[in-house]
Amino acid sequence: MSLTIYRKAHFNAAHRLYRKDWSDEKNDEVFGKCNNPNYHGHNYQLIVGITGEIDKETGYLIDIKILKQIIKEEVEDALDHKNLNLDVPEFKELNPTMENIAVVIWNKLRKKIDPKYDISVKLFETPRNFATYTG
């Protein structure tokens, strides 16, 4: 029997969407106000899903305390109250779009969570805009 559990988290971060190799005009055309040279911020909401088999001994799919700690270390500590463009190594050369942030989070979690589990990351940039990545 396969089951999915979810853990919610949040972080606040600033970013600027732009490409260094594009002109200011093209960046403005493509990214609009998200290209603000002084950056802008979001209150990101994250939902991490873990799918697998329930352990017959414990009744757990995964110990939620362990999942909470992994999310804290790999996501919240790494991204909360950061300028993604300037403070987060993964975005030094990668545009910190909602889509790319979701993939980066998934990759960070994948390294820490037993491969017997499937992982999903749902990242809300705003209440109406979100991305889901499953690897």
The first five atom37 places (N, CA, C, CB, O) and aatype in JSON, in Angstrom:
{
  "aatype": [12, 15, 10, 16, 9, 18, 1, 11, 0, 8, 13, 2, 0, 0, 8, 1, 10, 18, 1, 11, 3, 17, 15, 3, 6, 11, 2, 3, 6, 19, 13, 7, 11, 4, 2, 2, 14, 2, 18, 8, 7, 8, 2, 18, 5, 10, 9, 19, 7, 9, 16, 7, 6, 9, 3, 11, 6, 16, 7, 18, 10, 9, 3, 9, 11, 9, 10, 11, 5, 9, 9, 11, 6, 6, 19, 6, 3, 0, 10, 3, 8, 11, 2, 10, 2, 10, 3, 19, 14, 6, 13, 11, 6, 10, 2, 14, 16, 12, 6, 2, 9, 0, 19, 19, 9, 17, 2, 11, 10, 1, 11, 11, 9, 3, 14, 11, 18, 3, 9, 15, 19, 11, 10, 13, 6, 16, 14, 1, 2, 13, 0, 16, 18, 16, 7],
  "atom_mask": [
    [1, 1, 1, 1, 1],
    [1, 1, 1, 1, 1],
    [1, 1, 1, 1, 1],
    [1, 1, 1, 1, 1],
    [1, 1, 1, 1, 1],
    [1, 1, 1, 1, 1],
    [1, 1, 1, 1, 1],
    [1, 1, 1, 1, 1],
    [1, 1, 1, 1, 1],
    [1, 1, 1, 1, 1],
    [1, 1, 1, 1, 1],
    [1, 1, 1, 1, 1],
    [1, 1, 1, 1, 1],
    [1, 1, 1, 1, 1],
    [1, 1, 1, 1, 1],
    [1, 1, 1, 1, 1],
    [1, 1, 1, 1, 1],
    [1, 1, 1, 1, 1],
    [1, 1, 1, 1, 1],
    [1, 1, 1, 1, 1],
    [1, 1, 1, 1, 1],
    [1, 1, 1, 1, 1],
    [1, 1, 1, 1, 1],
    [1, 1, 1, 1, 1],
    [1, 1, 1, 1, 1],
    [1, 1, 1, 1, 1],
    [1, 1, 1, 1, 1],
    [1, 1, 1, 1, 1],
    [1, 1, 1, 1, 1],
    [1, 1, 1, 1, 1],
    [1, 1, 1, 1, 1],
    [1, 1, 1, 0, 1],
    [1, 1, 1, 1, 1],
    [1, 1, 1, 1, 1],
    [1, 1, 1, 1, 1],
    [1, 1, 1, 1, 1],
    [1, 1, 1, 1, 1],
    [1, 1, 1, 1, 1],
    [1, 1, 1, 1, 1],
    [1, 1, 1, 1, 1],
    [1, 1, 1, 0, 1],
    [1, 1, 1, 1, 1],
    [1, 1, 1, 1, 1],
    [1, 1, 1, 1, 1],
    [1, 1, 1, 1, 1],
    [1, 1, 1, 1, 1],
    [1, 1, 1, 1, 1],
    [1, 1, 1, 1, 1],
    [1, 1, 1, 0, 1],
    [1, 1, 1, 1, 1],
    [1, 1, 1, 1, 1],
    [1, 1, 1, 0, 1],
    [1, 1, 1, 1, 1],
    [1, 1, 1, 1, 1],
    [1, 1, 1, 1, 1],
    [1, 1, 1, 1, 1],
    [1, 1, 1, 1, 1],
    [1, 1, 1, 1, 1],
    [1, 1, 1, 0, 1],
    [1, 1, 1, 1, 1],
    [1, 1, 1, 1, 1],
    [1, 1, 1, 1, 1],
    [1, 1, 1, 1, 1],
    [1, 1, 1, 1, 1],
    [1, 1, 1, 1, 1],
    [1, 1, 1, 1, 1],
    [1, 1, 1, 1, 1],
    [1, 1, 1, 1, 1],
    [1, 1, 1, 1, 1],
    [1, 1, 1, 1, 1],
    [1, 1, 1, 1, 1],
    [1, 1, 1, 1, 1],
    [1, 1, 1, 1, 1],
    [1, 1, 1, 1, 1],
    [1, 1, 1, 1, 1],
    [1, 1, 1, 1, 1],
    [1, 1, 1, 1, 1],
    [1, 1, 1, 1, 1],
    [1, 1, 1, 1, 1],
    [1, 1, 1, 1, 1],
    [1, 1, 1, 1, 1],
    [1, 1, 1, 1, 1],
    [1, 1, 1, 1, 1],
    [1, 1, 1, 1, 1],
    [1, 1, 1, 1, 1],
    [1, 1, 1, 1, 1],
    [1, 1, 1, 1, 1],
    [1, 1, 1, 1, 1],
    [1, 1, 1, 1, 1],
    [1, 1, 1, 1, 1],
    [1, 1, 1, 1, 1],
    [1, 1, 1, 1, 1],
    [1, 1, 1, 1, 1],
    [1, 1, 1, 1, 1],
    [1, 1, 1, 1, 1],
    [1, 1, 1, 1, 1],
    [1, 1, 1, 1, 1],
    [1, 1, 1, 1, 1],
    [1, 1, 1, 1, 1],
    [1, 1, 1, 1, 1],
    [1, 1, 1, 1, 1],
    [1, 1, 1, 1, 1],
    [1, 1, 1, 1, 1],
    [1, 1, 1, 1, 1],
    [1, 1, 1, 1, 1],
    [1, 1, 1, 1, 1],
    [1, 1, 1, 1, 1],
    [1, 1, 1, 1, 1],
    [1, 1, 1, 1, 1],
    [1, 1, 1, 1, 1],
    [1, 1, 1, 1, 1],
    [1, 1, 1, 1, 1],
    [1, 1, 1, 1, 1],
    [1, 1, 1, 1, 1],
    [1, 1, 1, 1, 1],
    [1, 1, 1, 1, 1],
    [1, 1, 1, 1, 1],
    [1, 1, 1, 1, 1],
    [1, 1, 1, 1, 1],
    [1, 1, 1, 1, 1],
    [1, 1, 1, 1, 1],
    [1, 1, 1, 1, 1],
    [1, 1, 1, 1, 1],
    [1, 1, 1, 1, 1],
    [1, 1, 1, 1, 1],
    [1, 1, 1, 1, 1],
    [1, 1, 1, 1, 1],
    [1, 1, 1, 1, 1],
    [1, 1, 1, 1, 1],
    [1, 1, 1, 1, 1],
    [1, 1, 1, 1, 1],
    [1, 1, 1, 1, 1],
    [1, 1, 1, 1, 1],
    [1, 1, 1, 1, 1],
    [1, 1, 1, 0, 1]
  ],
  "atom_positions": [
    [[0.84, -1.18, 0.0], [0.0, 0.0, 0.0], [0.89, 1.24, 0.0], [-0.96, 0.0, 1.22], [1.69, 1.45, 0.91]],
    [[0.74, 2.06, -1.02], [1.51, 3.3, -1.13], [0.7, 4.46, -0.55], [1.9, 3.58, -2.6], [-0.52, 4.53, -0.74]],
    [[1.39, 5.36, 0.14], [0.75, 6.47, 0.82], [1.64, 7.7, 0.69], [0.48, 6.13, 2.32], [2.86, 7.57, 0.57]],
    [[1.05, 8.9, 0.72], [1.83, 10.13, 0.7], [1.52, 10.94, 1.94], [1.53, 10.96, -0.57], [0.35, 11.14, 2.29]],
    [[2.56, 11.4, 2.61], [2.4, 12.36, 3.71], [2.96, 13.69, 3.24], [3.11, 11.86, 5.02], [3.77, 13.76, 2.32]],
    [[2.51, 14.77, 3.91], [2.93, 16.11, 3.52], [3.39, 16.89, 4.73], [1.78, 16.86, 2.81], [2.89, 16.71, 5.84]],
    [[4.37, 17.75, 4.5], [4.84, 18.68, 5.52], [4.87, 20.06, 4.9], [6.26, 18.27, 6.08], [5.43, 20.26, 3.82]],
    [[4.25, 21.03, 5.58], [4.26, 22.41, 5.12], [5.4, 23.17, 5.78], [2.91, 23.1, 5.42], [5.8, 22.88, 6.9]],
    [[5.92, 24.15, 5.04], [6.95, 25.03, 5.57], [6.82, 26.36, 4.84], [8.4, 24.42, 5.39], [6.06, 26.48, 3.87]],
    [[7.54, 27.35, 5.3], [7.55, 28.62, 4.59], [8.89, 29.31, 4.77], [6.41, 29.53, 5.09], [9.64, 29.02, 5.7]],
    [[9.16, 30.22, 3.86], [10.35, 31.06, 3.97], [10.08, 32.34, 3.2], [11.62, 30.33, 3.42], [9.26, 32.38, 2.28]],
    [[10.78, 33.38, 3.58], [10.67, 34.68, 2.93], [12.0, 34.96, 2.25], [10.3, 35.82, 3.95], [13.06, 34.78, 2.86]],
    [[11.94, 35.38, 1.01], [13.19, 35.63, 0.28], [12.96, 36.68, -0.8], [13.73, 34.31, -0.35], [11.85, 36.87, -1.29]],
    [[14.06, 37.35, -1.15], [14.04, 38.34, -2.22], [14.75, 37.75, -3.44], [14.7, 39.68, -1.77], [15.62, 36.89, -3.32]],
    [[14.37, 38.26, -4.61], [15.07, 37.85, -5.83], [14.84, 38.89, -6.92], [14.6, 36.45, -6.3], [14.02, 39.8, -6.79]],
    [[15.59, 38.72, -7.97], [15.41, 39.51, -9.19], [15.48, 38.53, -10.35], [16.5, 40.65, -9.32], [16.4, 37.72, -10.43]],
    [[14.52, 38.6, -11.24], [14.53, 37.76, -12.43], [15.15, 38.56, -13.57], [13.09, 37.26, -12.8], [14.62, 39.59, -13.98]],
    [[16.26, 38.08, -14.07], [16.91, 38.71, -15.21], [18.02, 37.8, -15.72], [17.49, 40.11, -14.83], [18.45, 36.86, -15.05]],
    [[18.45, 38.12, -16.92], [19.59, 37.42, -17.51], [20.69, 38.44, -17.77], [19.19, 36.67, -18.82], [20.45, 39.48, -18.39]],
    [[21.88, 38.13, -17.3], [23.02, 39.05, -17.47], [23.35, 39.27, -18.94], [24.24, 38.5, -16.74], [23.84, 40.33, -19.31]],
    [[23.09, 38.27, -19.76], [23.45, 38.35, -21.17], [22.4, 39.07, -22.01], [23.69, 36.97, -21.73], [22.57, 39.19, -23.22]],
    [[21.3, 39.54, -21.4], [20.27, 40.26, -22.13], [20.37, 41.75, -21.82], [18.87, 39.73, -21.76], [20.9, 42.16, -20.79]],
    [[19.86, 42.56, -22.73], [19.81, 44.01, -22.52], [18.78, 44.33, -21.44], [19.46, 44.75, -23.84], [17.92, 43.51, -21.12]],
    [[18.86, 45.54, -20.88], [17.86, 45.98, -19.91], [16.47, 45.95, -20.52], [18.18, 47.4, -19.4], [15.5, 45.59, -19.86]],
    [[16.38, 46.34, -21.79], [15.09, 46.38, -22.46], [14.48, 44.98, -22.58], [15.24, 46.99, -23.84], [13.29, 44.79, -22.32]],
    [[15.3, 44.01, -22.97], [14.77, 42.65, -23.11], [14.39, 42.07, -21.75], [15.8, 41.75, -23.81], [13.37, 41.4, -21.63]],
    [[15.22, 42.31, -20.72], [14.88, 41.85, -19.38], [13.56, 42.46, -18.91], [15.99, 42.2, -18.39], [12.73, 41.77, -18.32]],
    [[13.38, 43.75, -19.17], [12.12, 44.41, -18.8], [10.94, 43.81, -19.55], [12.2, 45.91, -19.06], [9.86, 43.6, -18.99]],
    [[11.15, 43.54, -20.83], [10.08, 42.99, -21.66], [9.65, 41.61, -21.18], [10.53, 42.92, -23.12], [8.46, 41.31, -21.12]],
    [[10.62, 40.77, -20.83], [10.33, 39.38, -20.45], [9.9, 39.27, -18.99], [11.54, 38.51, -20.7], [8.93, 38.58, -18.68]],
    [[10.61, 39.94, -18.09], [10.4, 39.74, -16.65], [9.61, 40.85, -15.98], [11.72, 39.6, -15.97], [9.19, 40.69, -14.83]],
    [[9.38, 41.98, -16.66], [8.57, 43.06, -16.12], [9.04, 43.53, -14.75], [0.0, 0.0, 0.0], [10.24, 43.71, -14.53]],
    [[8.09, 43.72, -13.83], [8.44, 44.25, -12.51], [9.29, 43.28, -11.69], [7.19, 44.6, -11.74], [9.9, 43.69, -10.71]],
    [[9.33, 42.02, -12.09], [10.19, 41.05, -11.4], [11.67, 41.27, -11.72], [9.79, 39.62, -11.79], [12.54, 40.65, -11.11]],
    [[11.95, 42.16, -12.67], [13.31, 42.52, -13.05], [13.8, 43.75, -12.26], [13.38, 42.8, -14.56], [14.81, 44.34, -12.64]],
    [[13.12, 44.14, -11.21], [13.52, 45.3, -10.42], [14.98, 45.15, -9.98], [12.59, 45.46, -9.2], [15.31, 44.2, -9.28]],
    [[15.87, 46.1, -10.37], [17.28, 45.98, -10.0], [17.52, 46.01, -8.49], [18.07, 47.09, -10.64], [18.58, 45.6, -8.01]],
    [[16.53, 46.48, -7.73], [16.64, 46.51, -6.27], [15.99, 45.29, -5.62], [16.02, 47.78, -5.73], [15.86, 45.23, -4.4]],
    [[15.58, 44.32, -6.45], [15.01, 43.06, -5.98], [13.59, 43.27, -5.47], [15.89, 42.45, -4.87], [13.13, 44.4, -5.32]],
    [[12.9, 42.18, -5.21], [11.57, 42.18, -4.62], [11.41, 40.86, -3.88], [10.45, 42.37, -5.71], [12.16, 39.92, -4.14]],
    [[10.45, 40.79, -2.96], [10.35, 39.61, -2.12], [9.04, 38.88, -2.22], [0.0, 0.0, 0.0], [8.04, 39.4, -2.72]],
    [[9.06, 37.66, -1.72], [7.88, 36.8, -1.65], [7.86, 36.08, -0.31], [7.85, 35.79, -2.83], [8.9, 35.83, 0.29]],
    [[6.66, 35.76, 0.14], [6.45, 34.87, 1.28], [6.12, 33.5, 0.7], [5.31, 35.41, 2.25], [4.95, 33.19, 0.45]],
    [[7.14, 32.7, 0.49], [6.96, 31.4, -0.16], [6.34, 30.4, 0.81], [8.32, 30.86, -0.67], [6.68, 30.35, 1.99]],
    [[5.41, 29.61, 0.29], [4.83, 28.49, 1.02], [5.27, 27.21, 0.32], [3.25, 28.6, 1.09], [5.24, 27.11, -0.9]],
    [[5.68, 26.24, 1.1], [6.22, 24.99, 0.57], [5.44, 23.82, 1.13], [7.73, 24.85, 0.9], [5.14, 23.78, 2.32]],
    [[5.12, 22.87, 0.26], [4.52, 21.61, 0.7], [5.38, 20.49, 0.13], [3.01, 21.48, 0.25], [5.5, 20.35, -1.09]],
    [[5.96, 19.7, 1.01], [6.8, 18.57, 0.61], [6.0, 17.29, 0.81], [8.14, 18.54, 1.42], [5.48, 17.04, 1.9]],
    [[5.9, 16.49, -0.24], [5.22, 15.2, -0.16], [6.22, 14.06, -0.21], [0.0, 0.0, 0.0], [7.16, 14.07, -1.01]],
    [[6.01, 13.09, 0.64], [6.85, 11.88, 0.67], [5.92, 10.69, 0.44], [7.65, 11.74, 2.05], [4.94, 10.51, 1.16]],
    [[6.22, 9.89, -0.58], [5.38, 8.75, -0.94], [6.16, 7.46, -0.78], [4.85, 8.88, -2.38], [7.31, 7.36, -1.2]],
    [[5.53, 6.48, -0.17], [6.16, 5.18, 0.01], [5.24, 4.23, 0.75], [0.0, 0.0, 0.0], [4.02, 4.4, 0.78]],
    [[5.86, 3.23, 1.34], [5.12, 2.2, 2.07], [5.17, 2.48, 3.57], [5.7, 0.79, 1.76], [6.19, 2.94, 4.09]],
    [[4.08, 2.2, 4.25], [4.04, 2.36, 5.7], [4.88, 1.26, 6.34], [2.57, 2.32, 6.24], [4.77, 0.09, 6.0]],
    [[5.74, 1.66, 7.28], [6.55, 0.71, 8.04], [5.64, -0.07, 8.98], [7.7, 1.44, 8.83], [4.92, 0.52, 9.79]],
    [[5.67, -1.41, 8.87], [4.77, -2.24, 9.66], [5.08, -2.18, 11.16], [4.85, -3.68, 9.18], [4.18, -2.35, 11.99]],
    [[6.34, -1.94, 11.52], [6.72, -1.88, 12.93], [6.29, -0.58, 13.59], [8.22, -2.06, 13.08], [5.77, -0.59, 14.71]],
    [[6.5, 0.55, 12.9], [6.24, 1.85, 13.53], [4.88, 2.43, 13.16], [7.32, 2.83, 13.13], [4.33, 3.24, 13.91]],
    [[4.33, 2.02, 12.03], [3.11, 2.64, 11.54], [3.36, 3.95, 10.82], [0.0, 0.0, 0.0], [2.43, 4.58, 10.32]],
    [[4.63, 4.37, 10.77], [5.02, 5.59, 10.06], [5.37, 5.28, 8.61], [6.22, 6.27, 10.77], [5.84, 4.18, 8.3]],
    [[5.15, 6.23, 7.74], [5.78, 6.21, 6.42], [7.23, 6.66, 6.61], [5.01, 7.13, 5.39], [8.17, 5.99, 6.18]],
    [[7.38, 7.82, 7.25], [8.68, 8.38, 7.62], [8.45, 9.15, 8.91], [9.3, 9.3, 6.47], [7.36, 9.7, 9.11]],
    [[9.41, 9.19, 9.78], [9.27, 9.97, 11.01], [9.18, 11.44, 10.64], [10.46, 9.7, 11.99], [10.13, 12.01, 10.11]],
    [[8.05, 12.06, 10.91], [7.81, 13.44, 10.51], [8.8, 14.4, 11.18], [6.37, 13.85, 10.84], [9.11, 15.46, 10.63]],
    [[9.3, 14.04, 12.37], [10.31, 14.89, 13.03], [11.59, 14.94, 12.2], [10.62, 14.35, 14.45], [12.25, 15.98, 12.12]],
    [[11.94, 13.83, 11.59], [13.13, 13.79, 10.74], [12.9, 14.62, 9.48], [13.5, 12.32, 10.36], [13.77, 15.39, 9.07]],
    [[11.73, 14.48, 8.87], [11.4, 15.27, 7.69], [11.41, 16.76, 8.02], [10.03, 14.87, 7.12], [11.94, 17.57, 7.26]],
    [[10.82, 17.12, 9.16], [10.81, 18.53, 9.6], [12.23, 19.08, 9.71], [10.09, 18.66, 10.96], [12.5, 20.2, 9.28]],
    [[13.14, 18.3, 10.28], [14.52, 18.74, 10.46], [15.24, 18.88, 9.12], [15.28, 17.75, 11.36], [16.0, 19.84, 8.92]],
    [[15.01, 17.96, 8.21], [15.64, 18.04, 6.88], [15.16, 19.3, 6.16], [15.32, 16.77, 6.03], [15.96, 20.01, 5.56]],
    [[13.86, 19.57, 6.2], [13.32, 20.77, 5.55], [13.89, 22.02, 6.2], [11.77, 20.79, 5.62], [14.24, 22.98, 5.5]],
    [[14.0, 22.03, 7.52], [14.56, 23.19, 8.21], [15.99, 23.45, 7.74], [14.53, 22.99, 9.74], [16.34, 24.58, 7.39]],
    [[16.81, 22.42, 7.75], [18.23, 22.58, 7.4], [18.43, 22.88, 5.92], [19.01, 21.33, 7.79], [19.21, 23.77, 5.57]],
    [[17.74, 22.15, 5.06], [18.01, 22.26, 3.62], [17.26, 23.39, 2.93], [17.65, 20.97, 2.96], [17.7, 23.88, 1.89]],
    [[16.12, 23.81, 3.5], [15.31, 24.84, 2.84], [15.25, 26.11, 3.69], [13.89, 24.31, 2.58], [15.72, 27.16, 3.27]],
    [[14.67, 25.99, 4.87], [14.45, 27.2, 5.67], [15.76, 27.89, 6.04], [13.67, 26.86, 6.93], [15.9, 29.09, 5.82]],
    [[16.71, 27.15, 6.6], [17.98, 27.78, 6.97], [18.72, 28.32, 5.76], [18.85, 26.78, 7.72], [19.4, 29.34, 5.85]],
    [[18.6, 27.63, 4.63], [19.35, 28.01, 3.42], [18.71, 29.17, 2.67], [19.46, 26.82, 2.5], [19.43, 29.93, 2.01]],
    [[17.38, 29.34, 2.75], [16.7, 30.32, 1.9], [15.99, 31.44, 2.65], [15.72, 29.62, 1.06], [15.79, 32.52, 2.08]],
    [[15.6, 31.21, 3.9], [14.79, 32.2, 4.6], [15.55, 33.5, 4.85], [14.31, 31.63, 5.92], [16.69, 33.5, 5.32]],
    [[14.88, 34.61, 4.53], [15.44, 35.96, 4.69], [16.76, 36.12, 3.95], [15.64, 36.28, 6.16], [17.69, 36.76, 4.43]],
    [[16.82, 35.53, 2.77], [18.0, 35.64, 1.91], [17.63, 36.36, 0.62], [18.6, 34.24, 1.6], [16.48, 36.37, 0.2]],
    [[18.64, 36.96, 0.01], [18.53, 37.43, -1.36], [18.99, 36.24, -2.2], [19.4, 38.76, -1.65], [20.17, 35.9, -2.2]],
    [[18.08, 35.61, -2.9], [18.41, 34.37, -3.62], [19.53, 34.59, -4.63], [17.18, 33.82, -4.32], [20.41, 33.74, -4.77]],
    [[19.51, 35.72, -5.33], [20.54, 36.0, -6.33], [21.92, 36.14, -5.72], [20.19, 37.27, -7.09], [22.91, 35.69, -6.3]],
    [[22.0, 36.76, -4.55], [23.29, 37.11, -3.96], [23.77, 36.15, -2.89], [23.22, 38.48, -3.38], [24.97, 35.94, -2.75]],
    [[22.84, 35.55, -2.13], [23.22, 34.78, -0.95], [23.18, 33.26, -1.12], [22.34, 35.15, 0.17], [23.7, 32.54, -0.27]],
    [[22.58, 32.78, -2.19], [22.36, 31.33, -2.32], [23.19, 30.81, -3.5], [20.84, 31.0, -2.52], [22.92, 31.17, -4.65]],
    [[24.18, 29.97, -3.22], [25.1, 29.52, -4.28], [24.4, 28.91, -5.5], [26.05, 28.51, -3.73], [24.86, 29.11, -6.62]],
    [[23.31, 28.18, -5.29], [22.62, 27.53, -6.4], [22.1, 28.54, -7.44], [21.47, 26.69, -5.88], [21.86, 28.18, -8.59]],
    [[21.92, 29.8, -7.03], [21.36, 30.81, -7.93], [22.39, 31.83, -8.41], [20.24, 31.52, -7.25], [22.02, 32.87, -8.95]],
    [[23.65, 31.55, -8.22], [24.68, 32.47, -8.73], [24.59, 32.58, -10.24], [26.09, 32.0, -8.31], [24.8, 33.66, -10.79]],
    [[24.29, 31.48, -10.92], [24.18, 31.48, -12.38], [22.82, 30.98, -12.88], [25.27, 30.61, -12.97], [22.61, 30.84, -14.08]],
    [[21.9, 30.71, -11.95], [20.58, 30.17, -12.3], [19.53, 31.2, -11.91], [20.32, 28.8, -11.58], [19.49, 31.65, -10.77]],
    [[18.68, 31.58, -12.86], [17.64, 32.57, -12.6], [16.68, 32.02, -11.54], [16.88, 32.92, -13.92], [16.12, 30.94, -11.74]],
    [[16.48, 32.72, -10.42], [15.66, 32.19, -9.33], [14.16, 32.33, -9.56], [16.04, 32.87, -8.04], [13.45, 32.97, -8.77]],
    [[13.7, 31.75, -10.64], [12.26, 31.7, -10.92], [11.61, 30.72, -9.95], [11.99, 31.3, -12.4], [12.28, 29.89, -9.34]],
    [[10.3, 30.82, -9.82], [9.55, 29.88, -8.99], [9.86, 28.44, -9.42], [8.02, 30.16, -9.1], [10.04, 27.56, -8.58]],
    [[9.93, 28.21, -10.73], [10.18, 26.87, -11.25], [11.57, 26.37, -10.84], [10.06, 26.87, -12.79], [11.72, 25.24, -10.38]],
    [[12.58, 27.23, -11.01], [13.94, 26.83, -10.65], [14.11, 26.64, -9.15], [14.94, 27.85, -11.16], [14.84, 25.76, -8.72]],
    [[13.44, 27.47, -8.35], [13.51, 27.32, -6.9], [12.93, 25.97, -6.49], [12.76, 28.47, -6.18], [13.51, 25.28, -5.64]],
    [[11.81, 25.57, -7.08], [11.2, 24.28, -6.76], [12.15, 23.13, -7.09], [9.88, 24.1, -7.53], [12.27, 22.18, -6.31]],
    [[12.81, 23.21, -8.23], [13.76, 22.15, -8.63], [14.95, 22.11, -7.68], [14.24, 22.36, -10.09], [15.39, 21.04, -7.27]],
    [[15.48, 23.27, -7.32], [16.62, 23.33, -6.38], [16.23, 22.71, -5.04], [17.1, 24.8, -6.19], [16.99, 21.93, -4.47]],
    [[15.05, 23.06, -4.54], [14.6, 22.48, -3.26], [14.48, 20.98, -3.38], [13.25, 23.09, -2.83], [14.94, 20.25, -2.5]],
    [[13.87, 20.49, -4.46], [13.72, 19.05, -4.64], [15.1, 18.36, -4.64], [12.98, 18.74, -5.97], [15.28, 17.34, -3.99]],
    [[16.05, 18.94, -5.36], [17.39, 18.35, -5.43], [18.06, 18.31, -4.06], [18.27, 19.13, -6.41], [18.73, 17.33, -3.72]],
    [[17.89, 19.37, -3.28], [18.47, 19.4, -1.93], [17.85, 18.33, -1.04], [18.28, 20.8, -1.3], [18.55, 17.64, -0.3]],
    [[16.53, 18.18, -1.13], [15.85, 17.18, -0.31], [16.18, 15.76, -0.77], [14.34, 17.4, -0.37], [16.35, 14.86, 0.06]],
    [[16.27, 15.57, -2.08], [16.55, 14.23, -2.62], [17.85, 13.66, -2.06], [16.62, 14.28, -4.15], [17.96, 12.46, -1.83]],
    [[18.84, 14.54, -1.84], [20.14, 14.09, -1.31], [20.03, 13.6, 0.13], [21.15, 15.22, -1.39], [20.88, 12.83, 0.58]],
    [[19.0, 14.03, 0.86], [18.89, 13.74, 2.29], [17.82, 12.71, 2.63], [18.61, 14.99, 3.04], [17.81, 12.17, 3.74]],
    [[16.93, 12.42, 1.68], [15.81, 11.51, 1.96], [16.04, 10.18, 1.25], [14.46, 12.15, 1.49], [16.4, 10.14, 0.08]],
    [[15.83, 9.12, 1.98], [16.05, 7.76, 1.48], [15.43, 7.59, 0.09], [15.45, 6.72, 2.46], [14.27, 7.94, -0.12]],
    [[16.22, 7.06, -0.87], [15.72, 6.91, -2.24], [14.53, 5.97, -2.39], [16.82, 6.43, -3.11], [13.91, 5.92, -3.45]],
    [[14.19, 5.21, -1.34], [13.01, 4.35, -1.43], [11.72, 5.16, -1.47], [12.96, 3.38, -0.24], [10.66, 4.64, -1.81]],
    [[11.81, 6.46, -1.12], [10.65, 7.34, -1.15], [10.65, 8.19, -2.41], [10.63, 8.24, 0.09], [11.7, 8.61, -2.89]],
    [[9.45, 8.45, -2.94], [9.28, 9.47, -3.98], [9.02, 10.79, -3.27], [8.09, 9.1, -4.96], [8.42, 10.84, -2.2]],
    [[9.49, 11.87, -3.88], [9.37, 13.2, -3.29], [8.62, 14.1, -4.27], [10.77, 13.79, -2.95], [8.82, 14.04, -5.48]],
    [[7.76, 14.95, -3.71], [7.16, 16.03, -4.5], [7.36, 17.34, -3.74], [5.64, 15.76, -4.78], [7.33, 17.38, -2.51]],
    [[7.57, 18.39, -4.5], [7.72, 19.73, -3.94], [6.68, 20.61, -4.61], [9.17, 20.3, -4.15], [6.66, 20.74, -5.83]],
    [[5.82, 21.22, -3.8], [4.86, 22.21, -4.3], [5.26, 23.54, -3.66], [3.35, 21.82, -3.96], [5.24, 23.68, -2.44]],
    [[5.61, 24.5, -4.51], [6.09, 25.8, -4.03], [5.14, 26.89, -4.49], [7.52, 26.08, -4.54], [4.92, 27.09, -5.68]],
    [[4.57, 27.6, -3.51], [3.7, 28.74, -3.79], [4.53, 30.02, -3.69], [2.49, 28.78, -2.8], [5.09, 30.33, -2.64]],
    [[4.6, 30.75, -4.8], [5.26, 32.05, -4.78], [4.26, 33.12, -4.32], [5.83, 32.4, -6.19], [4.63, 34.08, -3.63]],
    [[3.02, 32.94, -4.71], [1.9, 33.76, -4.24], [0.76, 32.78, -4.0], [1.5, 34.9, -5.29], [0.86, 31.61, -4.36]],
    [[-0.32, 33.23, -3.38], [-1.44, 32.3, -3.18], [-2.01, 31.72, -4.48], [-2.54, 32.99, -2.43], [-2.62, 30.65, -4.46]],
    [[-1.81, 32.42, -5.61], [-2.37, 31.95, -6.88], [-1.32, 31.37, -7.84], [-3.09, 33.08, -7.56], [-1.69, 30.76, -8.84]],
    [[-0.05, 31.56, -7.54], [1.01, 31.08, -8.45], [1.86, 30.04, -7.73], [1.9, 32.27, -8.94], [2.46, 30.31, -6.7]],
    [[1.91, 28.83, -8.3], [2.72, 27.79, -7.67], [3.2, 26.79, -8.72], [1.93, 27.07, -6.57], [2.65, 26.68, -9.81]],
    [[4.24, 26.07, -8.34], [4.82, 25.02, -9.18], [4.92, 23.74, -8.38], [6.23, 25.44, -9.72], [5.13, 23.77, -7.16]],
    [[4.76, 22.62, -9.06], [4.96, 21.31, -8.44], [6.03, 20.57, -9.22], [3.63, 20.49, -8.39], [5.98, 20.5, -10.45]],
    [[7.01, 20.01, -8.49], [8.09, 19.26, -9.14], [8.22, 17.91, -8.45], [9.44, 20.05, -9.09], [8.23, 17.82, -7.22]],
    [[8.33, 16.86, -9.28], [8.42, 15.5, -8.73], [9.67, 14.76, -9.18], [7.19, 14.69, -9.13], [9.79, 13.55, -9.0]],
    [[10.6, 15.48, -9.76], [11.86, 14.84, -10.16], [11.87, 14.34, -11.56], [0.0, 0.0, 0.0], [12.88, 13.78, -12.0]]
  ]
}
